[in-house]
Amino acid sequence: MAENEVLDVGSRWRYRRWREALGDANLSPAAVADCLPEEFVAILRNALRRKPLYLILKACSQDRGVLREAINNFKDRDMAKLVERAHTIARSTDPSVVARKLAELLVDKFVDRANRYALRHDHNTKGLKTLFTELNGVSPRILHSTLTTSLRGGKAIRMRQQEPTQRTRAFLFCSAAAIAADAYKLDVVEMFENGVGAINVPLMTGMLGNGLSTRGAHPTFLQMMSALSTHVTGRNIRFILPFEARTKAEMLKHLAAVPGLGIWAQESRSCVHTALRQAGKTHCGRLPACIERRQAFAVAGINEKLDVYQTNLLIDSLSDQDEADYLDLYQIEAMNWVAGNASVGRRMSNHLRLTDVSPDQDQRIQELQLRHAQEVLRTFRRSVFEAPELNASNRGIQP
């Protein structure tokens, strides 16, 4: 976006607001323009050229009734309201004047969104600084970069085209991290995944869906990602797992011991099933990621805010049979580990060989998995042994 395009839709006080939103008081108008996300640039360049919107602007030069009719017939309700507001503020019947005011309002809309994000980012940064200081004994300097992405088409179209396993998500995240590392001249990218989640062994041999199906933080994947990033950037970039020796609950226990971090940790998002959320509910509460989350917070001794869950897993029964079966299998798997069942150890060893993990890591990983199993039973033990319909033998699984 060229500087003259910004100058055409801005003013001195607007540049000040843009700079505040972007967190840099020294940015020039041209630099501000370069920071605007592609989504906004597209709006500013193309929205005013669409014929229906042009007709509304043209109606501004006529009486109020004609303008009202044009606005009512315009499908994009948010844009129609902005046009009406621009017309009222501009107090002009000249479409070009109204269009200029409309562009300013579009800029303001973006800036307001950016300011809201900046406040949220500042809150998260304070939590990260506290955590880093607690772990390393020194206060860090945290640099921030924003990556803006979007999906094409409306919500219904996105849902119909959704690829539910999201297997390439971690590759995209790591690619963005490698680019940022190269830009900031960093050699190490830390991924804050626990060791159980990194290995992510399926509950049954050949299990490809219903949770535990991705390897987005698997040590072998991160080794391959490190090699690719190094080759592409020419910089020796390494992806590492600083918490690979801990379970999620063990990670959270460390946070719970630091004032304020237990509450801060609850603001994280674990649920990937956004389509199943209700207004005000950030987690479905019943699928694999949410099950792990509830178990970890419970073992860590952090009292969660339960109103963010659509289903309270520790109290409510699961009406969906597939979801209930997964929870049963999840608990039976933990029972098998604690009981020392040889089949789960063999399945873990096979999984590690198939994913190119060194045999030297087997004992450490199996001990980690055992600790996780003990945590699961500590959380769900009552539901396991009180549920009369839970019968391991008739599911073909050894208890």
Secondary structure, DSSP 8 states (H G I E B T S, - for coil): --HHHHHHH--HHHHHHHHHHHT-TT--HHHHHHHS-HHHHHHHHHGGGSHHHHHHHHHTTS-HHHHHHHHHT-S-HHHHHHHHHHHHHHT---HHHHHHHHHHHHHHHHHHHHHHHHHHHHHHHHHHHHHHHHHHSS-------------SS-HHHHHHT--TT-TTHHHHHHHHHHHHHHHTT-SEEE----HHHHH---SSTT--SSSS---TT-HHHHHHHHHHHHHHHSS--EEE-TTTTS-HHHHHHHHHTSTTHHHHHTTS-----GGG--TT--B-SSSHHHHHHHHHHHHHT----GGGBSS-TTTS---SHHHHHHHHHHHHHHHHHHHT-HHHHHHHHHHHHHTT--GGGHHHHHHHHHHHHHHHHHHHHHHHHH-TT--SGGGT---
